[in-house]
Amino acid sequence: MKLESRTRSVIVFSSCAAFFALVFLFAAVGGDRGVSPDLLNRNLSPSFRFPLGTDWLGRDMLFRVIKGLSASFMIGFLSA
């Protein structure tokens, strides 16, 4: 029973580490896609190109969320 608990802990830790790594990777690869305005793509609803849609300045909401998660994780890691 102890081995199952340890195995489950390793799987959960590995999944969390992979999630953090993917967030930081996508934030680094995304560039300024969620920051710079693109007025031609204003207020678009979710689609294949913009999975969370765009805001009133045409910024991609998915990359804005990823950039925000990356900043929040970095602040959390530095403060811990």
mmCIF file of the N, C-alpha and C atoms, coordinates in Angstrom:
data_MODEL
# 
_entry.id   MODEL 
# 
loop_
_atom_site.group_PDB 
_atom_site.id 
_atom_site.type_symbol 
_atom_site.label_atom_id 
_atom_site.label_alt_id 
_atom_site.label_comp_id 
_atom_site.label_asym_id 
_atom_site.label_entity_id 
_atom_site.label_seq_id 
_atom_site.pdbx_PDB_ins_code 
_atom_site.Cartn_x 
_atom_site.Cartn_y 
_atom_site.Cartn_z 
_atom_site.occupancy 
_atom_site.B_iso_or_equiv 
_atom_site.pdbx_formal_charge 
_atom_site.auth_seq_id 
_atom_site.auth_comp_id 
_atom_site.auth_asym_id 
_atom_site.auth_atom_id 
_atom_site.pdbx_PDB_model_num 
ATOM 1   N N  . MET A 1 1  ? 0.820   -1.184 0.000   1.00 0.00 ? 1  MET A N  1 
ATOM 2   C CA . MET A 1 1  ? 0.000   0.000  0.000   1.00 0.00 ? 1  MET A CA 1 
ATOM 3   C C  . MET A 1 1  ? 0.871   1.258  0.000   1.00 0.00 ? 1  MET A C  1 
ATOM 4   N N  . LYS A 1 2  ? 2.014   1.236  0.660   1.00 0.00 ? 2  LYS A N  1 
ATOM 5   C CA . LYS A 1 2  ? 2.904   2.380  0.706   1.00 0.00 ? 2  LYS A CA 1 
ATOM 6   C C  . LYS A 1 2  ? 3.505   2.663  -0.672  1.00 0.00 ? 2  LYS A C  1 
ATOM 7   N N  . LEU A 1 3  ? 3.799   1.632  -1.422  1.00 0.00 ? 3  LEU A N  1 
ATOM 8   C CA . LEU A 1 3  ? 4.368   1.807  -2.755  1.00 0.00 ? 3  LEU A CA 1 
ATOM 9   C C  . LEU A 1 3  ? 3.374   2.487  -3.694  1.00 0.00 ? 3  LEU A C  1 
ATOM 10  N N  . GLU A 1 4  ? 2.098   2.153  -3.592  1.00 0.00 ? 4  GLU A N  1 
ATOM 11  C CA . GLU A 1 4  ? 1.085   2.778  -4.431  1.00 0.00 ? 4  GLU A CA 1 
ATOM 12  C C  . GLU A 1 4  ? 0.981   4.267  -4.131  1.00 0.00 ? 4  GLU A C  1 
ATOM 13  N N  . SER A 1 5  ? 1.052   4.626  -2.867  1.00 0.00 ? 5  SER A N  1 
ATOM 14  C CA . SER A 1 5  ? 0.984   6.033  -2.485  1.00 0.00 ? 5  SER A CA 1 
ATOM 15  C C  . SER A 1 5  ? 2.192   6.795  -3.013  1.00 0.00 ? 5  SER A C  1 
ATOM 16  N N  . ARG A 1 6  ? 3.360   6.181  -2.936  1.00 0.00 ? 6  ARG A N  1 
ATOM 17  C CA . ARG A 1 6  ? 4.578   6.818  -3.431  1.00 0.00 ? 6  ARG A CA 1 
ATOM 18  C C  . ARG A 1 6  ? 4.537   6.965  -4.951  1.00 0.00 ? 6  ARG A C  1 
ATOM 19  N N  . THR A 1 7  ? 4.043   5.955  -5.627  1.00 0.00 ? 7  THR A N  1 
ATOM 20  C CA . THR A 1 7  ? 3.924   6.013  -7.083  1.00 0.00 ? 7  THR A CA 1 
ATOM 21  C C  . THR A 1 7  ? 2.946   7.108  -7.497  1.00 0.00 ? 7  THR A C  1 
ATOM 22  N N  . ARG A 1 8  ? 1.835   7.203  -6.799  1.00 0.00 ? 8  ARG A N  1 
ATOM 23  C CA . ARG A 1 8  ? 0.856   8.243  -7.088  1.00 0.00 ? 8  ARG A CA 1 
ATOM 24  C C  . ARG A 1 8  ? 1.457   9.631  -6.847  1.00 0.00 ? 8  ARG A C  1 
ATOM 25  N N  . SER A 1 9  ? 2.239   9.780  -5.802  1.00 0.00 ? 9  SER A N  1 
ATOM 26  C CA . SER A 1 9  ? 2.885   11.061 -5.517  1.00 0.00 ? 9  SER A CA 1 
ATOM 27  C C  . SER A 1 9  ? 3.863   11.449 -6.620  1.00 0.00 ? 9  SER A C  1 
ATOM 28  N N  . VAL A 1 10 ? 4.616   10.483 -7.113  1.00 0.00 ? 10 VAL A N  1 
ATOM 29  C CA . VAL A 1 10 ? 5.560   10.757 -8.201  1.00 0.00 ? 10 VAL A CA 1 
ATOM 30  C C  . VAL A 1 10 ? 4.811   11.162 -9.468  1.00 0.00 ? 10 VAL A C  1 
ATOM 31  N N  . ILE A 1 11 ? 3.701   10.519 -9.747  1.00 0.00 ? 11 ILE A N  1 
ATOM 32  C CA . ILE A 1 11 ? 2.919   10.849 -10.932 1.00 0.00 ? 11 ILE A CA 1 
ATOM 33  C C  . ILE A 1 11 ? 2.335   12.250 -10.816 1.00 0.00 ? 11 ILE A C  1 
ATOM 34  N N  . VAL A 1 12 ? 1.803   12.601 -9.657  1.00 0.00 ? 12 VAL A N  1 
ATOM 35  C CA . VAL A 1 12 ? 1.232   13.933 -9.456  1.00 0.00 ? 12 VAL A CA 1 
ATOM 36  C C  . VAL A 1 12 ? 2.322   14.994 -9.544  1.00 0.00 ? 12 VAL A C  1 
ATOM 37  N N  . PHE A 1 13 ? 3.462   14.763 -8.911  1.00 0.00 ? 13 PHE A N  1 
ATOM 38  C CA . PHE A 1 13 ? 4.570   15.726 -8.961  1.00 0.00 ? 13 PHE A CA 1 
ATOM 39  C C  . PHE A 1 13 ? 5.066   15.903 -10.394 1.00 0.00 ? 13 PHE A C  1 
ATOM 40  N N  . SER A 1 14 ? 5.195   14.819 -11.133 1.00 0.00 ? 14 SER A N  1 
ATOM 41  C CA . SER A 1 14 ? 5.648   14.897 -12.523 1.00 0.00 ? 14 SER A CA 1 
ATOM 42  C C  . SER A 1 14 ? 4.646   15.649 -13.387 1.00 0.00 ? 14 SER A C  1 
ATOM 43  N N  . SER A 1 15 ? 3.368   15.432 -13.165 1.00 0.00 ? 15 SER A N  1 
ATOM 44  C CA . SER A 1 15 ? 2.337   16.138 -13.921 1.00 0.00 ? 15 SER A CA 1 
ATOM 45  C C  . SER A 1 15 ? 2.375   17.640 -13.637 1.00 0.00 ? 15 SER A C  1 
ATOM 46  N N  . CYS A 1 16 ? 2.520   18.012 -12.379 1.00 0.00 ? 16 CYS A N  1 
ATOM 47  C CA . CYS A 1 16 ? 2.610   19.433 -12.019 1.00 0.00 ? 16 CYS A CA 1 
ATOM 48  C C  . CYS A 1 16 ? 3.864   20.071 -12.610 1.00 0.00 ? 16 CYS A C  1 
ATOM 49  N N  . ALA A 1 17 ? 4.991   19.383 -12.548 1.00 0.00 ? 17 ALA A N  1 
ATOM 50  C CA . ALA A 1 17 ? 6.230   19.918 -13.118 1.00 0.00 ? 17 ALA A CA 1 
ATOM 51  C C  . ALA A 1 17 ? 6.105   20.082 -14.628 1.00 0.00 ? 17 ALA A C  1 
ATOM 52  N N  . ALA A 1 18 ? 5.458   19.136 -15.295 1.00 0.00 ? 18 ALA A N  1 
ATOM 53  C CA . ALA A 1 18 ? 5.256   19.243 -16.741 1.00 0.00 ? 18 ALA A CA 1 
ATOM 54  C C  . ALA A 1 18 ? 4.331   20.409 -17.070 1.00 0.00 ? 18 ALA A C  1 
ATOM 55  N N  . PHE A 1 19 ? 3.294   20.631 -16.266 1.00 0.00 ? 19 PHE A N  1 
ATOM 56  C CA . PHE A 1 19 ? 2.387   21.752 -16.481 1.00 0.00 ? 19 PHE A CA 1 
ATOM 57  C C  . PHE A 1 19 ? 3.121   23.082 -16.338 1.00 0.00 ? 19 PHE A C  1 
ATOM 58  N N  . PHE A 1 20 ? 3.924   23.226 -15.279 1.00 0.00 ? 20 PHE A N  1 
ATOM 59  C CA . PHE A 1 20 ? 4.700   24.452 -15.079 1.00 0.00 ? 20 PHE A CA 1 
ATOM 60  C C  . PHE A 1 20 ? 5.669   24.674 -16.240 1.00 0.00 ? 20 PHE A C  1 
ATOM 61  N N  . ALA A 1 21 ? 6.334   23.603 -16.676 1.00 0.00 ? 21 ALA A N  1 
ATOM 62  C CA . ALA A 1 21 ? 7.286   23.725 -17.780 1.00 0.00 ? 21 ALA A CA 1 
ATOM 63  C C  . ALA A 1 21 ? 6.572   24.154 -19.064 1.00 0.00 ? 21 ALA A C  1 
ATOM 64  N N  . LEU A 1 22 ? 5.392   23.600 -19.336 1.00 0.00 ? 22 LEU A N  1 
ATOM 65  C CA . LEU A 1 22 ? 4.646   23.974 -20.534 1.00 0.00 ? 22 LEU A CA 1 
ATOM 66  C C  . LEU A 1 22 ? 4.193   25.432 -20.485 1.00 0.00 ? 22 LEU A C  1 
ATOM 67  N N  . VAL A 1 23 ? 3.768   25.901 -19.316 1.00 0.00 ? 23 VAL A N  1 
ATOM 68  C CA . VAL A 1 23 ? 3.354   27.301 -19.192 1.00 0.00 ? 23 VAL A CA 1 
ATOM 69  C C  . VAL A 1 23 ? 4.525   28.218 -19.481 1.00 0.00 ? 23 VAL A C  1 
ATOM 70  N N  . PHE A 1 24 ? 5.698   27.939 -18.884 1.00 0.00 ? 24 PHE A N  1 
ATOM 71  C CA . PHE A 1 24 ? 6.865   28.779 -19.126 1.00 0.00 ? 24 PHE A CA 1 
ATOM 72  C C  . PHE A 1 24 ? 7.336   28.686 -20.574 1.00 0.00 ? 24 PHE A C  1 
ATOM 73  N N  . LEU A 1 25 ? 7.257   27.506 -21.169 1.00 0.00 ? 25 LEU A N  1 
ATOM 74  C CA . LEU A 1 25 ? 7.663   27.329 -22.559 1.00 0.00 ? 25 LEU A CA 1 
ATOM 75  C C  . LEU A 1 25 ? 6.751   28.107 -23.510 1.00 0.00 ? 25 LEU A C  1 
ATOM 76  N N  . PHE A 1 26 ? 5.433   27.968 -23.328 1.00 0.00 ? 26 PHE A N  1 
ATOM 77  C CA . PHE A 1 26 ? 4.499   28.682 -24.200 1.00 0.00 ? 26 PHE A CA 1 
ATOM 78  C C  . PHE A 1 26 ? 4.604   30.187 -24.020 1.00 0.00 ? 26 PHE A C  1 
ATOM 79  N N  . ALA A 1 27 ? 4.871   30.652 -22.791 1.00 0.00 ? 27 ALA A N  1 
ATOM 80  C CA . ALA A 1 27 ? 5.029   32.092 -22.562 1.00 0.00 ? 27 ALA A CA 1 
ATOM 81  C C  . ALA A 1 27 ? 6.281   32.612 -23.268 1.00 0.00 ? 27 ALA A C  1 
ATOM 82  N N  . ALA A 1 28 ? 7.339   31.806 -23.283 1.00 0.00 ? 28 ALA A N  1 
ATOM 83  C CA . ALA A 1 28 ? 8.576   32.232 -23.939 1.00 0.00 ? 28 ALA A CA 1 
ATOM 84  C C  . ALA A 1 28 ? 8.449   32.184 -25.458 1.00 0.00 ? 28 ALA A C  1 
ATOM 85  N N  . VAL A 1 29 ? 7.777   31.176 -25.974 1.00 0.00 ? 29 VAL A N  1 
ATOM 86  C CA . VAL A 1 29 ? 7.641   31.008 -27.424 1.00 0.00 ? 29 VAL A CA 1 
ATOM 87  C C  . VAL A 1 29 ? 6.608   31.984 -28.000 1.00 0.00 ? 29 VAL A C  1 
ATOM 88  N N  . GLY A 1 30 ? 5.606   32.355 -27.216 1.00 0.00 ? 30 GLY A N  1 
ATOM 89  C CA . GLY A 1 30 ? 4.522   33.204 -27.702 1.00 0.00 ? 30 GLY A CA 1 
ATOM 90  C C  . GLY A 1 30 ? 4.933   34.600 -28.068 1.00 0.00 ? 30 GLY A C  1 
ATOM 91  N N  . GLY A 1 31 ? 6.033   35.085 -27.538 1.00 0.00 ? 31 GLY A N  1 
ATOM 92  C CA . GLY A 1 31 ? 6.481   36.438 -27.849 1.00 0.00 ? 31 GLY A CA 1 
ATOM 93  C C  . GLY A 1 31 ? 5.515   37.490 -27.340 1.00 0.00 ? 31 GLY A C  1 
ATOM 94  N N  . ASP A 1 32 ? 5.195   38.472 -28.177 1.00 0.00 ? 32 ASP A N  1 
ATOM 95  C CA . ASP A 1 32 ? 4.299   39.549 -27.759 1.00 0.00 ? 32 ASP A CA 1 
ATOM 96  C C  . ASP A 1 32 ? 2.896   39.389 -28.343 1.00 0.00 ? 32 ASP A C  1 
ATOM 97  N N  . ARG A 1 33 ? 2.529   38.175 -28.649 1.00 0.00 ? 33 ARG A N  1 
ATOM 98  C CA . ARG A 1 33 ? 1.238   37.909 -29.291 1.00 0.00 ? 33 ARG A CA 1 
ATOM 99  C C  . ARG A 1 33 ? 0.054   38.348 -28.425 1.00 0.00 ? 33 ARG A C  1 
ATOM 100 N N  . GLY A 1 34 ? 0.140   38.200 -27.129 1.00 0.00 ? 34 GLY A N  1 
ATOM 101 C CA . GLY A 1 34 ? -0.956  38.594 -26.253 1.00 0.00 ? 34 GLY A CA 1 
ATOM 102 C C  . GLY A 1 34 ? -0.823  40.003 -25.726 1.00 0.00 ? 34 GLY A C  1 
ATOM 103 N N  . VAL A 1 35 ? 0.255   40.697 -26.086 1.00 0.00 ? 35 VAL A N  1 
ATOM 104 C CA . VAL A 1 35 ? 0.509   42.029 -25.552 1.00 0.00 ? 35 VAL A CA 1 
ATOM 105 C C  . VAL A 1 35 ? 0.251   43.113 -26.603 1.00 0.00 ? 35 VAL A C  1 
ATOM 106 N N  . SER A 1 36 ? 0.689   42.869 -27.822 1.00 0.00 ? 36 SER A N  1 
ATOM 107 C CA . SER A 1 36 ? 0.571   43.899 -28.854 1.00 0.00 ? 36 SER A CA 1 
ATOM 108 C C  . SER A 1 36 ? -0.839  43.908 -29.454 1.00 0.00 ? 36 SER A C  1 
ATOM 109 N N  . PRO A 1 37 ? -1.408  45.103 -29.650 1.00 0.00 ? 37 PRO A N  1 
ATOM 110 C CA . PRO A 1 37 ? -2.754  45.196 -30.222 1.00 0.00 ? 37 PRO A CA 1 
ATOM 111 C C  . PRO A 1 37 ? -2.776  44.837 -31.712 1.00 0.00 ? 37 PRO A C  1 
ATOM 112 N N  . ASP A 1 38 ? -3.849  44.231 -32.124 1.00 0.00 ? 38 ASP A N  1 
ATOM 113 C CA . ASP A 1 38 ? -4.093  43.887 -33.529 1.00 0.00 ? 38 ASP A CA 1 
ATOM 114 C C  . ASP A 1 38 ? -5.539  44.284 -33.830 1.00 0.00 ? 38 ASP A C  1 
ATOM 115 N N  . LEU A 1 39 ? -5.740  45.506 -34.270 1.00 0.00 ? 39 LEU A N  1 
ATOM 116 C CA . LEU A 1 39 ? -7.083  46.059 -34.396 1.00 0.00 ? 39 LEU A CA 1 
ATOM 117 C C  . LEU A 1 39 ? -7.937  45.374 -35.462 1.00 0.00 ? 39 LEU A C  1 
ATOM 118 N N  . LEU A 1 40 ? -7.316  44.627 -36.356 1.00 0.00 ? 40 LEU A N  1 
ATOM 119 C CA . LEU A 1 40 ? -8.100  43.902 -37.363 1.00 0.00 ? 40 LEU A CA 1 
ATOM 120 C C  . LEU A 1 40 ? -8.824  42.694 -36.772 1.00 0.00 ? 40 LEU A C  1 
ATOM 121 N N  . ASN A 1 41 ? -8.367  42.216 -35.615 1.00 0.00 ? 41 ASN A N  1 
ATOM 122 C CA . ASN A 1 41 ? -8.964  41.031 -34.979 1.00 0.00 ? 41 ASN A CA 1 
ATOM 123 C C  . ASN A 1 41 ? -9.652  41.388 -33.665 1.00 0.00 ? 41 ASN A C  1 
ATOM 124 N N  . ARG A 1 42 ? -10.357 42.506 -33.627 1.00 0.00 ? 42 ARG A N  1 
ATOM 125 C CA . ARG A 1 42 ? -11.009 42.947 -32.396 1.00 0.00 ? 42 ARG A CA 1 
ATOM 126 C C  . ARG A 1 42 ? -12.268 42.139 -32.107 1.00 0.00 ? 42 ARG A C  1 
ATOM 127 N N  . ASN A 1 43 ? -12.482 41.839 -30.824 1.00 0.00 ? 43 ASN A N  1 
ATOM 128 C CA . ASN A 1 43 ? -13.711 41.222 -30.304 1.00 0.00 ? 43 ASN A CA 1 
ATOM 129 C C  . ASN A 1 43 ? -14.149 39.971 -31.058 1.00 0.00 ? 43 ASN A C  1 
ATOM 130 N N  . LEU A 1 44 ? -13.199 39.121 -31.403 1.00 0.00 ? 44 LEU A N  1 
ATOM 131 C CA . LEU A 1 44 ? -13.556 37.864 -32.061 1.00 0.00 ? 44 LEU A CA 1 
ATOM 132 C C  . LEU A 1 44 ? -13.986 36.838 -31.022 1.00 0.00 ? 44 LEU A C  1 
ATOM 133 N N  . SER A 1 45 ? -14.975 36.059 -31.359 1.00 0.00 ? 45 SER A N  1 
ATOM 134 C CA . SER A 1 45 ? -15.406 34.984 -30.476 1.00 0.00 ? 45 SER A CA 1 
ATOM 135 C C  . SER A 1 45 ? -14.415 33.823 -30.586 1.00 0.00 ? 45 SER A C  1 
ATOM 136 N N  . PRO A 1 46 ? -14.458 32.896 -29.642 1.00 0.00 ? 46 PRO A N  1 
ATOM 137 C CA . PRO A 1 46 ? -13.527 31.766 -29.692 1.00 0.00 ? 46 PRO A CA 1 
ATOM 138 C C  . PRO A 1 46 ? -13.626 31.002 -31.011 1.00 0.00 ? 46 PRO A C  1 
ATOM 139 N N  . SER A 1 47 ? -12.457 30.641 -31.535 1.00 0.00 ? 47 SER A N  1 
ATOM 140 C CA . SER A 1 47 ? -12.371 29.893 -32.786 1.00 0.00 ? 47 SER A CA 1 
ATOM 141 C C  . SER A 1 47 ? -11.117 29.027 -32.730 1.00 0.00 ? 47 SER A C  1 
ATOM 142 N N  . PHE A 1 48 ? -10.832 28.333 -33.821 1.00 0.00 ? 48 PHE A N  1 
ATOM 143 C CA . PHE A 1 48 ? -9.639  27.493 -33.854 1.00 0.00 ? 48 PHE A CA 1 
ATOM 144 C C  . PHE A 1 48 ? -8.370  28.348 -33.758 1.00 0.00 ? 48 PHE A C  1 
ATOM 145 N N  . ARG A 1 49 ? -8.372  29.508 -34.386 1.00 0.00 ? 49 ARG A N  1 
ATOM 146 C CA . ARG A 1 49 ? -7.201  30.391 -34.376 1.00 0.00 ? 49 ARG A CA 1 
ATOM 147 C C  . ARG A 1 49 ? -7.022  31.077 -33.022 1.00 0.00 ? 49 ARG A C  1 
ATOM 148 N N  . PHE A 1 50 ? -8.117  31.481 -32.395 1.00 0.00 ? 50 PHE A N  1 
ATOM 149 C CA . PHE A 1 50 ? -8.102  32.133 -31.083 1.00 0.00 ? 50 PHE A CA 1 
ATOM 150 C C  . PHE A 1 50 ? -9.010  31.335 -30.142 1.00 0.00 ? 50 PHE A C  1 
ATOM 151 N N  . PRO A 1 51 ? -8.479  30.335 -29.442 1.00 0.00 ? 51 PRO A N  1 
ATOM 152 C CA . PRO A 1 51 ? -9.320  29.446 -28.627 1.00 0.00 ? 51 PRO A CA 1 
ATOM 153 C C  . PRO A 1 51 ? -10.118 30.152 -27.531 1.00 0.00 ? 51 PRO A C  1 
ATOM 154 N N  . LEU A 1 52 ? -9.633  31.277 -27.002 1.00 0.00 ? 52 LEU A N  1 
ATOM 155 C CA . LEU A 1 52 ? -10.395 32.034 -26.006 1.00 0.00 ? 52 LEU A CA 1 
ATOM 156 C C  . LEU A 1 52 ? -10.912 33.356 -26.571 1.00 0.00 ? 52 LEU A C  1 
ATOM 157 N N  . GLY A 1 53 ? -10.748 33.578 -27.848 1.00 0.00 ? 53 GLY A N  1 
ATOM 158 C CA . GLY A 1 53 ? -11.207 34.800 -28.480 1.00 0.00 ? 53 GLY A CA 1 
ATOM 159 C C  . GLY A 1 53 ? -10.196 35.925 -28.324 1.00 0.00 ? 53 GLY A C  1 
ATOM 160 N N  . THR A 1 54 ? -10.617 37.146 -28.683 1.00 0.00 ? 54 THR A N  1 
ATOM 161 C CA . THR A 1 54 ? -9.765  38.318 -28.558 1.00 0.00 ? 54 THR A CA 1 
ATOM 162 C C  . THR A 1 54 ? -10.509 39.400 -27.779 1.00 0.00 ? 54 THR A C  1 
ATOM 163 N N  . ASP A 1 55 ? -9.756  40.371 -27.268 1.00 0.00 ? 55 ASP A N  1 
ATOM 164 C CA . ASP A 1 55 ? -10.373 41.462 -26.529 1.00 0.00 ? 55 ASP A CA 1 
ATOM 165 C C  . ASP A 1 55 ? -10.631 42.645 -27.456 1.00 0.00 ? 55 ASP A C  1 
ATOM 166 N N  . TRP A 1 56 ? -10.973 43.785 -26.889 1.00 0.00 ? 56 TRP A N  1 
ATOM 167 C CA . TRP A 1 56 ? -11.362 44.953 -27.688 1.00 0.00 ? 56 TRP A CA 1 
ATOM 168 C C  . TRP A 1 56 ? -10.196 45.585 -28.445 1.00 0.00 ? 56 TRP A C  1 
ATOM 169 N N  . LEU A 1 57 ? -8.950  45.179 -28.124 1.00 0.00 ? 57 LEU A N  1 
ATOM 170 C CA . LEU A 1 57 ? -7.789  45.650 -28.879 1.00 0.00 ? 57 LEU A CA 1 
ATOM 171 C C  . LEU A 1 57 ? -7.228  44.574 -29.808 1.00 0.00 ? 57 LEU A C  1 
ATOM 172 N N  . GLY A 1 58 ? -7.904  43.430 -29.890 1.00 0.00 ? 58 GLY A N  1 
ATOM 173 C CA . GLY A 1 58 ? -7.479  42.364 -30.782 1.00 0.00 ? 58 GLY A CA 1 
ATOM 174 C C  . GLY A 1 58 ? -6.384  41.478 -30.219 1.00 0.00 ? 58 GLY A C  1 
ATOM 175 N N  . ARG A 1 59 ? -6.145  41.558 -28.920 1.00 0.00 ? 59 ARG A N  1 
ATOM 176 C CA . ARG A 1 59 ? -5.095  40.739 -28.298 1.00 0.00 ? 59 ARG A CA 1 
ATOM 177 C C  . ARG A 1 59 ? -5.633  39.339 -28.010 1.00 0.00 ? 59 ARG A C  1 
ATOM 178 N N  . ASP A 1 60 ? -4.824  38.340 -28.250 1.00 0.00 ? 60 ASP A N  1 
ATOM 179 C CA . ASP A 1 60 ? -5.191  36.940 -28.069 1.00 0.00 ? 60 ASP A CA 1 
ATOM 180 C C  . ASP A 1 60 ? -5.323  36.639 -26.572 1.00 0.00 ? 60 ASP A C  1 
ATOM 181 N N  . MET A 1 61 ? -6.519  36.255 -26.145 1.00 0.00 ? 61 MET A N  1 
ATOM 182 C CA . MET A 1 61 ? -6.779  36.051 -24.723 1.00 0.00 ? 61 MET A CA 1 
ATOM 183 C C  . MET A 1 61 ? -6.069  34.815 -24.171 1.00 0.00 ? 61 MET A C  1 
ATOM 184 N N  . LEU A 1 62 ? -5.898  33.771 -24.990 1.00 0.00 ? 62 LEU A N  1 
ATOM 185 C CA . LEU A 1 62 ? -5.199  32.582 -24.515 1.00 0.00 ? 62 LEU A CA 1 
ATOM 186 C C  . LEU A 1 62 ? -3.757  32.917 -24.135 1.00 0.00 ? 62 LEU A C  1 
ATOM 187 N N  . PHE A 1 63 ? -3.067  33.674 -24.980 1.00 0.00 ? 63 PHE A N  1 
ATOM 188 C CA . PHE A 1 63 ? -1.696  34.018 -24.658 1.00 0.00 ? 63 PHE A CA 1 
ATOM 189 C C  . PHE A 1 63 ? -1.612  35.016 -23.510 1.00 0.00 ? 63 PHE A C  1 
ATOM 190 N N  . ARG A 1 64 ? -2.645  35.841 -23.333 1.00 0.00 ? 64 ARG A N  1 
ATOM 191 C CA . ARG A 1 64 ? -2.670  36.729 -22.181 1.00 0.00 ? 64 ARG A CA 1 
ATOM 192 C C  . ARG A 1 64 ? -2.792  35.919 -20.896 1.00 0.00 ? 64 ARG A C  1 
ATOM 193 N N  . VAL A 1 65 ? -3.618  34.867 -20.923 1.00 0.00 ? 65 VAL A N  1 
ATOM 194 C CA . VAL A 1 65 ? -3.764  33.997 -19.757 1.00 0.00 ? 65 VAL A CA 1 
ATOM 195 C C  . VAL A 1 65 ? -2.452  33.273 -19.471 1.00 0.00 ? 65 VAL A C  1 
ATOM 196 N N  . ILE A 1 66 ? -1.797  32.770 -20.510 1.00 0.00 ? 66 ILE A N  1 
ATOM 197 C CA . ILE A 1 66 ? -0.534  32.049 -20.332 1.00 0.00 ? 66 ILE A CA 1 
ATOM 198 C C  . ILE A 1 66 ? 0.550   32.981 -19.798 1.00 0.00 ? 66 ILE A C  1 
ATOM 199 N N  . LYS A 1 67 ? 0.630   34.207 -20.326 1.00 0.00 ? 67 LYS A N  1 
ATOM 200 C CA . LYS A 1 67 ? 1.606   35.183 -19.823 1.00 0.00 ? 67 LYS A CA 1 
ATOM 201 C C  . LYS A 1 67 ? 1.323   35.512 -18.359 1.00 0.00 ? 67 LYS A C  1 
ATOM 202 N N  . GLY A 1 68 ? 0.055   35.656 -18.007 1.00 0.00 ? 68 GLY A N  1 
ATOM 203 C CA . GLY A 1 68 ? -0.317  35.929 -16.621 1.00 0.00 ? 68 GLY A CA 1 
ATOM 204 C C  . GLY A 1 68 ? 0.029   34.776 -15.699 1.00 0.00 ? 68 GLY A C  1 
ATOM 205 N N  . LEU A 1 69 ? -0.229  33.551 -16.142 1.00 0.00 ? 69 LEU A N  1 
ATOM 206 C CA . LEU A 1 69 ? 0.138   32.374 -15.349 1.00 0.00 ? 69 LEU A CA 1 
ATOM 207 C C  . LEU A 1 69 ? 1.645   32.305 -15.149 1.00 0.00 ? 69 LEU A C  1 
ATOM 208 N N  . SER A 1 70 ? 2.389   32.576 -16.197 1.00 0.00 ? 70 SER A N  1 
ATOM 209 C CA . SER A 1 70 ? 3.845   32.544 -16.106 1.00 0.00 ? 70 SER A CA 1 
ATOM 210 C C  . SER A 1 70 ? 4.349   33.571 -15.098 1.00 0.00 ? 70 SER A C  1 
ATOM 211 N N  . ALA A 1 71 ? 3.812   34.793 -15.159 1.00 0.00 ? 71 ALA A N  1 
ATOM 212 C CA . ALA A 1 71 ? 4.228   35.830 -14.203 1.00 0.00 ? 71 ALA A CA 1 
ATOM 213 C C  . ALA A 1 71 ? 3.835   35.444 -12.781 1.00 0.00 ? 71 ALA A C  1 
ATOM 214 N N  . SER A 1 72 ? 2.635   34.916 -12.603 1.00 0.00 ? 72 SER A N  1 
ATOM 215 C CA . SER A 1 72 ? 2.180   34.513 -11.271 1.00 0.00 ? 72 SER A CA 1 
ATOM 216 C C  . SER A 1 72 ? 3.022   33.381 -10.696 1.00 0.00 ? 72 SER A C  1 
ATOM 217 N N  . PHE A 1 73 ? 3.331   32.389 -11.529 1.00 0.00 ? 73 PHE A N  1 
ATOM 218 C CA . PHE A 1 73 ? 4.170   31.279 -11.063 1.00 0.00 ? 73 PHE A CA 1 
ATOM 219 C C  . PHE A 1 73 ? 5.558   31.774 -10.691 1.00 0.00 ? 73 PHE A C  1 
ATOM 220 N N  . MET A 1 74 ? 6.115   32.685 -11.501 1.00 0.00 ? 74 MET A N  1 
ATOM 221 C CA . MET A 1 74 ? 7.454   33.195 -11.219 1.00 0.00 ? 74 MET A CA 1 
ATOM 222 C C  . MET A 1 74 ? 7.461   33.964 -9.898  1.00 0.00 ? 74 MET A C  1 
ATOM 223 N N  . ILE A 1 75 ? 6.470   34.792 -9.670  1.00 0.00 ? 75 ILE A N  1 
ATOM 224 C CA . ILE A 1 75 ? 6.379   35.526 -8.403  1.00 0.00 ? 75 ILE A CA 1 
ATOM 225 C C  . ILE A 1 75 ? 6.230   34.559 -7.241  1.00 0.00 ? 75 ILE A C  1 
ATOM 226 N N  . GLY A 1 76 ? 5.402   33.548 -7.414  1.00 0.00 ? 76 GLY A N  1 
ATOM 227 C CA . GLY A 1 76 ? 5.210   32.547 -6.361  1.00 0.00 ? 76 GLY A CA 1 
ATOM 228 C C  . GLY A 1 76 ? 6.492   31.773 -6.064  1.00 0.00 ? 76 GLY A C  1 
ATOM 229 N N  . PHE A 1 77 ? 7.211   31.373 -7.098  1.00 0.00 ? 77 PHE A N  1 
ATOM 230 C CA . PHE A 1 77 ? 8.460   30.636 -6.885  1.00 0.00 ? 77 PHE A CA 1 
ATOM 231 C C  . PHE A 1 77 ? 9.510   31.507 -6.217  1.00 0.00 ? 77 PHE A C  1 
ATOM 232 N N  . LEU A 1 78 ? 9.612   32.757 -6.646  1.00 0.00 ? 78 LEU A N  1 
ATOM 233 C CA . LEU A 1 78 ? 10.608  33.663 -6.052  1.00 0.00 ? 78 LEU A CA 1 
ATOM 234 C C  . LEU A 1 78 ? 10.265  33.996 -4.604  1.00 0.00 ? 78 LEU A C  1 
ATOM 235 N N  . SER A 1 79 ? 8.991   34.152 -4.291  1.00 0.00 ? 79 SER A N  1 
ATOM 236 C CA . SER A 1 79 ? 8.619   34.478 -2.917  1.00 0.00 ? 79 SER A CA 1 
ATOM 237 C C  . SER A 1 79 ? 8.726   33.276 -1.994  1.00 0.00 ? 79 SER A C  1 
ATOM 238 N N  . ALA A 1 80 ? 8.570   32.076 -2.541  1.00 0.00 ? 80 ALA A N  1 
ATOM 239 C CA . ALA A 1 80 ? 8.694   30.882 -1.700  1.00 0.00 ? 80 ALA A CA 1 
ATOM 240 C C  . ALA A 1 80 ? 10.139  30.625 -1.386  1.00 0.00 ? 80 ALA A C  1 
# 
